[in-house]
Amino acid sequence: MPELPEVQALVDFLSTRVDGLAVTGVELGSISVLKTFNPPPDALVGAPIESVTRHGKFLDLDCGGTHLVFHLARAGWLRWSDALSSTRLRPGKSPIALRVRLSDGSGFDLTEAGTKKSLAAYIVSAPSDVPGIAALGPDPLSDAFSLNAFRSLLSGRNAQIKGVLRDQSNIAGVGNAYSDEILHVAKLSPFAMAAKLDDEQTERLYAALRETLSAAVLAASGKPAAELKDAKRAGMRVHGRTGETCPECGDVVREVSFADSSLQYCATCQTGGKPLADRRTSKFLK
């Protein structure tokens, strides 16, 4: 799933390519991808693209005051073309969910792999009209997201810290992959309770959150959309590296599996050397 660093890189990528261009067409390959009906897709035709921004994991194209907002979800992606095919999309006949044509012949497709379709697009008058954006917590890289604000967010929260980091209503933009990375850098168990972190652990986690995301944004900056997935995988320390060597201590990277996802961690760095039981056994090692 694209998270804050990759979404920011897509924002930067699109911003350099759509400057001065207007939308000439919006085509749906999947009717279900569009979650709104008013304004209709034709409302974007002829509109200049005035800006490309990010709200958490949502991308927002301001097209003359009407916004095309989309969330790539777990398996969605943006595919750019300097010269789009002239063939119009036929709903249900293509892996492409949505196509946007631009005034110089370029444009992009939103695609989604797999059978579970979660890619979502919205055409709205204001980004806050999108329910997911309206419910977002603070951006972790904003100047307003201070250590004190982070302390307040964790205070009294009786929940595992990995879940707190992933909850978009708490912090916008962090998902499964970067929460693994942040907790590894902070040397904290993914099952540590947020409310029980002491001051030193909270400061360490705050620094790891900001530094990990900032470094990932910098690493992704300037890369074309087609290279971002591989760049993300290559930059991971523990996420997706089950069985490999921890780059910090040399121990093996371990995994806990869930129904539809998994997390990776280093027992030596994060849990005092004690492996966590796989959740598929319904047992935990405290």
Kinemage of the C-alpha trace (Angstrom):
@kinemage 1
@onewidth
@group {chain A} dominant
@subgroup {mainchain}
@vectorlist {calphas} color= white
{ca met a 1} P 0.000 0.000 0.000
{ca pro a 2} L 1.369 3.454 -0.860
{ca glu a 3} L 1.917 5.408 2.360
{ca leu a 4} L 2.834 9.000 3.104
{ca pro a 5} L 6.323 8.993 1.471
{ca glu a 6} L 5.143 7.366 -1.774
{ca val a 7} L 2.006 9.489 -1.961
{ca gln a 8} L 4.098 12.627 -1.461
{ca ala a 9} L 6.430 11.457 -4.225
{ca leu a 10} L 3.424 10.944 -6.520
{ca val a 11} L 2.238 14.460 -5.662
{ca asp a 12} L 5.655 15.853 -6.585
{ca phe a 13} L 5.804 13.736 -9.741
{ca leu a 14} L 2.379 14.843 -10.945
{ca ser a 15} L 2.965 18.482 -10.033
{ca thr a 16} L 5.883 18.749 -12.449
{ca arg a 17} L 3.943 17.111 -15.281
{ca val a 18} L 0.491 18.681 -15.094
{ca asp a 19} L 1.631 22.274 -14.648
{ca gly a 20} L -0.232 24.441 -17.172
{ca leu a 21} L -2.387 21.562 -18.419
{ca ala a 22} L -6.144 21.055 -18.389
{ca val a 23} L -8.285 17.941 -18.137
{ca thr a 24} L -9.747 16.852 -21.474
{ca gly a 25} L -11.365 13.606 -20.404
{ca val a 26} L -12.189 11.348 -17.471
{ca glu a 27} L -13.039 7.737 -18.312
{ca leu a 28} L -14.199 5.000 -15.966
{ca gly a 29} L -13.012 1.441 -16.448
{ca ser a 30} L -14.755 0.467 -13.229
{ca ile a 31} L -18.017 2.106 -12.254
{ca ser a 32} L -17.507 1.182 -8.605
{ca val a 33} L -14.242 3.145 -8.281
{ca leu a 34} L -16.125 6.475 -8.276
{ca lys a 35} L -17.725 7.008 -4.884
{ca thr a 36} L -19.536 10.251 -5.707
{ca phe a 37} L -22.108 11.211 -8.351
{ca asn a 38} L -22.277 15.005 -8.090
{ca pro a 39} L -20.359 16.741 -9.595
{ca pro a 40} L -20.171 14.240 -12.481
{ca pro a 41} L -16.857 13.346 -14.196
{ca asp a 42} L -17.683 15.710 -17.077
{ca ala a 43} L -17.419 18.611 -14.617
{ca leu a 44} L -13.643 18.208 -14.807
{ca val a 45} L -13.422 18.447 -18.593
{ca gly a 46} L -11.826 21.713 -19.664
{ca ala a 47} L -10.726 22.574 -16.136
{ca pro a 48} L -7.103 23.628 -15.559
{ca ile a 49} L -5.175 21.657 -12.965
{ca glu a 50} L -4.255 24.313 -10.437
{ca ser a 51} L -2.499 22.185 -7.820
{ca val a 52} L -1.707 18.654 -6.671
{ca thr a 53} L -1.644 18.077 -2.922
{ca arg a 54} L -1.802 15.309 -0.342
{ca his a 55} L -4.077 14.647 2.632
{ca gly a 56} L -2.632 11.647 4.466
{ca lys a 57} L -2.699 8.903 1.815
{ca phe a 58} L -5.213 10.754 -0.391
{ca leu a 59} L -4.066 12.564 -3.568
{ca asp a 60} L -5.969 15.709 -4.492
{ca leu a 61} L -6.008 17.377 -7.917
{ca asp a 62} L -7.618 20.804 -7.801
{ca cys a 63} L -9.173 21.172 -11.250
{ca gly a 64} L -10.429 24.749 -11.390
{ca gly a 65} L -12.074 24.485 -7.977
{ca thr a 66} L -13.473 20.988 -8.459
{ca his a 67} L -11.326 18.315 -6.871
{ca leu a 68} L -10.475 14.856 -8.124
{ca val a 69} L -9.405 12.974 -4.991
{ca phe a 70} L -8.269 9.365 -4.942
{ca his a 71} L -6.971 6.805 -2.480
{ca leu a 72} L -4.879 3.977 -3.921
{ca ala a 73} L -5.678 1.568 -1.056
{ca arg a 74} L -3.742 -1.677 -0.768
{ca ala a 75} L -3.229 -2.650 -4.409
{ca gly a 76} L -3.885 0.505 -6.397
{ca trp a 77} L -1.332 2.476 -8.363
{ca leu a 78} L -0.939 5.429 -10.699
{ca arg a 79} L 0.475 4.762 -14.165
{ca trp a 80} L 1.634 7.824 -16.091
{ca ser a 81} L 1.847 8.059 -19.887
{ca asp a 82} L 3.348 10.887 -21.920
{ca ala a 83} L 1.024 9.855 -24.773
{ca leu a 84} L -2.148 8.038 -23.769
{ca ser a 85} L -3.804 5.592 -26.123
{ca ser a 86} L -6.703 7.148 -28.031
{ca thr a 87} L -8.842 4.074 -27.329
{ca arg a 88} L -11.541 4.831 -24.801
{ca leu a 89} L -11.912 2.625 -21.758
{ca arg a 90} L -14.736 0.111 -21.717
{ca pro a 91} L -16.102 -0.569 -18.233
{ca gly a 92} L -15.257 -4.052 -17.036
{ca lys a 93} L -12.931 -4.749 -19.964
{ca ser a 94} L -9.650 -3.465 -18.534
{ca pro a 95} L -7.528 -3.562 -15.355
{ca ile a 96} L -7.636 0.231 -15.513
{ca ala a 97} L -10.178 1.662 -13.077
{ca leu a 98} L -9.992 5.317 -14.105
{ca arg a 99} L -8.213 7.325 -16.810
{ca val a 100} L -7.521 11.064 -16.854
{ca arg a 101} L -6.616 12.669 -20.180
{ca leu a 102} L -4.727 15.970 -20.311
{ca ser a 103} L -4.508 18.731 -22.885
{ca asp a 104} L -1.066 17.811 -24.266
{ca gly a 105} L -2.027 14.181 -24.918
{ca ser a 106} L -0.501 12.890 -21.710
{ca gly a 107} L -2.388 11.545 -18.719
{ca phe a 108} L -2.570 8.806 -16.171
{ca asp a 109} L -4.432 5.638 -15.313
{ca leu a 110} L -5.413 4.373 -11.878
{ca thr a 111} L -5.004 0.599 -11.758
{ca glu a 112} L -5.670 -2.015 -9.107
{ca ala a 113} L -4.309 -5.541 -8.819
{ca gly a 114} L -6.056 -8.473 -7.171
{ca thr a 115} L -9.696 -9.276 -6.603
{ca lys a 116} L -10.336 -7.160 -3.515
{ca lys a 117} L -11.200 -3.765 -4.984
{ca ser a 118} L -10.610 -0.884 -2.569
{ca leu a 119} L -9.305 1.836 -4.882
{ca ala a 120} L -11.556 4.873 -4.449
{ca ala a 121} L -12.005 8.116 -6.376
{ca tyr a 122} L -14.112 11.131 -5.504
{ca ile a 123} L -15.129 14.249 -7.425
{ca val a 124} L -16.002 16.916 -4.873
{ca ser a 125} L -16.239 20.656 -4.394
{ca ala a 126} L -13.890 20.538 -1.391
{ca pro a 127} L -11.506 17.834 -0.091
{ca ser a 128} L -13.299 17.872 3.265
{ca asp a 129} L -16.342 16.436 1.461
{ca val a 130} L -14.469 13.118 1.321
{ca pro a 131} L -15.322 11.249 4.563
{ca gly a 132} L -11.851 9.747 4.899
{ca ile a 133} L -10.208 13.165 4.672
{ca ala a 134} L -12.643 14.760 7.103
{ca ala a 135} L -11.709 12.106 9.694
{ca leu a 136} L -7.914 12.375 9.309
{ca gly a 137} L -5.640 13.036 12.249
{ca pro a 138} L -2.651 15.406 12.035
{ca asp a 139} L 0.083 15.068 9.445
{ca pro a 140} L 3.152 13.693 11.270
{ca leu a 141} L 5.553 15.877 9.269
{ca ser a 142} L 3.726 19.148 9.829
{ca asp a 143} L 5.332 21.822 12.002
{ca ala a 144} L 2.254 21.751 14.235
{ca phe a 145} L 2.806 18.093 15.111
{ca ser a 146} L 5.026 18.684 18.133
{ca leu a 147} L 6.308 16.277 20.772
{ca asn a 148} L 3.707 17.652 23.174
{ca ala a 149} L 0.967 17.021 20.618
{ca phe a 150} L 2.224 13.453 20.237
{ca arg a 151} L 2.245 12.959 24.002
{ca ser a 152} L -1.337 14.151 24.194
{ca leu a 153} L -2.319 11.775 21.403
{ca leu a 154} L -0.891 8.772 23.298
{ca ser a 155} L -2.087 9.799 26.744
{ca gly a 156} L -4.709 7.449 28.129
{ca arg a 157} L -4.894 5.443 24.915
{ca asn a 158} L -5.244 1.810 25.950
{ca ala a 159} L -4.246 0.331 22.604
{ca gln a 160} L -1.213 -1.342 21.073
{ca ile a 161} L 1.176 1.228 19.657
{ca lys a 162} L 1.303 -0.283 16.158
{ca gly a 163} L -2.455 0.072 15.875
{ca val a 164} L -2.285 3.643 17.146
{ca leu a 165} L 0.307 4.557 14.511
{ca arg a 166} L -1.773 2.973 11.727
{ca asp a 167} L -5.079 4.550 12.716
{ca gln a 168} L -5.613 7.399 10.242
{ca ser a 169} L -7.791 9.289 12.715
{ca asn a 170} L -4.762 9.489 15.020
{ca ile a 171} L -1.950 10.164 12.539
{ca ala a 172} L -2.455 10.647 8.801
{ca gly a 173} L -0.378 8.694 6.313
{ca val a 174} L 1.301 5.866 8.252
{ca gly a 175} L 0.385 2.301 7.322
{ca asn a 176} L 1.574 -1.225 7.957
{ca ala a 177} L 5.017 -0.907 6.399
{ca tyr a 178} L 6.206 2.347 7.922
{ca ser a 179} L 4.756 1.538 11.340
{ca asp a 180} L 7.034 -1.534 11.337
{ca glu a 181} L 9.983 0.616 10.337
{ca ile a 182} L 9.248 3.341 12.897
{ca leu a 183} L 8.905 0.856 15.759
{ca his a 184} L 12.148 -0.861 14.770
{ca val a 185} L 14.023 2.452 14.791
{ca ala a 186} L 12.420 3.355 18.138
{ca lys a 187} L 13.253 -0.112 19.543
{ca leu a 188} L 9.704 -0.690 20.740
{ca ser a 189} L 7.484 -3.763 20.595
{ca pro a 190} L 4.540 -3.427 18.201
{ca phe a 191} L 2.357 -4.718 21.062
{ca ala a 192} L 3.496 -2.114 23.608
{ca met a 193} L 0.530 -0.230 25.049
{ca ala a 194} L 0.501 3.422 24.004
{ca ala a 195} L -0.631 4.729 27.391
{ca lys a 196} L 2.184 2.881 29.193
{ca leu a 197} L 5.094 4.377 27.260
{ca asp a 198} L 7.313 6.451 29.532
{ca asp a 199} L 8.667 9.883 28.606
{ca glu a 200} L 11.914 8.526 27.161
{ca gln a 201} L 10.116 5.922 25.031
{ca thr a 202} L 7.638 8.533 23.799
{ca glu a 203} L 10.458 10.896 22.804
{ca arg a 204} L 12.250 8.035 21.043
{ca leu a 205} L 9.111 7.058 19.164
{ca tyr a 206} L 8.357 10.644 18.151
{ca ala a 207} L 11.897 11.085 16.808
{ca ala a 208} L 11.703 7.757 14.953
{ca leu a 209} L 8.325 8.706 13.431
{ca arg a 210} L 9.534 12.021 12.090
{ca glu a 211} L 12.990 10.863 11.019
{ca thr a 212} L 11.847 7.651 9.323
{ca leu a 213} L 9.152 9.376 7.292
{ca ser a 214} L 11.365 12.363 6.414
{ca ala a 215} L 14.137 10.048 5.190
{ca ala a 216} L 11.661 8.016 3.134
{ca val a 217} L 10.187 11.165 1.557
{ca leu a 218} L 13.691 12.306 0.643
{ca ala a 219} L 14.584 8.885 -0.805
{ca ala a 220} L 11.435 8.822 -2.936
{ca ser a 221} L 11.721 12.419 -4.111
{ca gly a 222} L 12.347 12.810 -7.822
{ca lys a 223} L 11.639 9.191 -8.707
{ca pro a 224} L 9.106 8.502 -11.467
{ca ala a 225} L 5.903 6.769 -10.436
{ca ala a 226} L 7.004 3.500 -12.035
{ca glu a 227} L 10.021 3.221 -9.706
{ca leu a 228} L 8.418 4.080 -6.375
{ca lys a 229} L 7.223 0.598 -5.402
{ca asp a 230} L 10.654 -0.968 -5.856
{ca ala a 231} L 12.327 1.955 -4.100
{ca lys a 232} L 10.024 1.526 -1.108
{ca arg a 233} L 10.782 -2.187 -0.830
{ca ala a 234} L 14.519 -1.604 -1.164
{ca gly a 235} L 14.502 0.949 1.645
{ca met a 236} L 12.800 -1.248 4.251
{ca arg a 237} L 14.818 -2.336 7.310
{ca val a 238} L 12.471 -5.021 8.659
{ca his a 239} L 9.121 -4.773 6.881
{ca gly a 240} L 8.785 -7.513 4.281
{ca arg a 241} L 12.134 -9.013 5.333
{ca thr a 242} L 11.072 -12.035 7.362
{ca gly a 243} L 14.008 -14.422 7.810
{ca glu a 244} L 16.608 -11.860 6.788
{ca thr a 245} L 19.202 -10.267 9.041
{ca cys a 246} L 18.343 -7.248 11.151
{ca pro a 247} L 20.557 -4.375 9.927
{ca glu a 248} L 20.908 -3.091 13.487
{ca cys a 249} L 21.944 -6.143 15.526
{ca gly a 250} L 22.304 -9.107 13.159
{ca asp a 251} L 19.422 -11.125 14.642
{ca val a 252} L 16.813 -12.652 12.338
{ca val a 253} L 13.776 -10.566 11.360
{ca arg a 254} L 10.612 -12.274 12.629
{ca glu a 255} L 6.964 -12.091 11.616
{ca val a 256} L 3.539 -12.096 13.234
{ca ser a 257} L 0.733 -12.976 10.828
{ca phe a 258} L -2.874 -11.835 10.925
{ca ala a 259} L -5.894 -12.771 8.823
{ca asp a 260} L -4.982 -10.470 5.932
{ca ser a 261} L -1.648 -8.882 6.825
{ca ser a 262} L 1.531 -9.358 8.817
{ca leu a 263} L 4.086 -7.338 10.756
{ca gln a 264} L 7.838 -7.735 10.956
{ca tyr a 265} L 10.121 -6.943 13.891
{ca cys a 266} L 13.445 -7.797 15.519
{ca ala a 267} L 13.181 -9.533 18.888
{ca thr a 268} L 16.640 -8.416 20.009
{ca cys a 269} L 16.029 -4.754 19.167
{ca gln a 270} L 12.364 -4.494 20.123
{ca thr a 271} L 11.166 -7.127 22.581
{ca gly a 272} L 14.140 -7.836 24.823
{ca gly a 273} L 15.037 -10.927 22.809
{ca lys a 274} L 11.652 -12.565 23.385
{ca pro a 275} L 9.860 -13.648 20.189
{ca leu a 276} L 6.187 -12.760 19.870
{ca ala a 277} L 3.823 -15.645 19.215
{ca asp a 278} L 2.174 -15.708 15.828
{ca arg a 279} L -1.413 -14.463 16.112
{ca arg a 280} L -2.596 -17.373 14.025
{ca thr a 281} L -2.105 -19.485 17.185
{ca ser a 282} L -4.256 -17.031 19.213
{ca lys a 283} L -1.490 -16.823 21.808
{ca phe a 284} L 0.867 -14.033 22.803
{ca leu a 285} L 4.182 -14.012 24.557
{ca lys a 286} L 3.959 -11.054 26.891
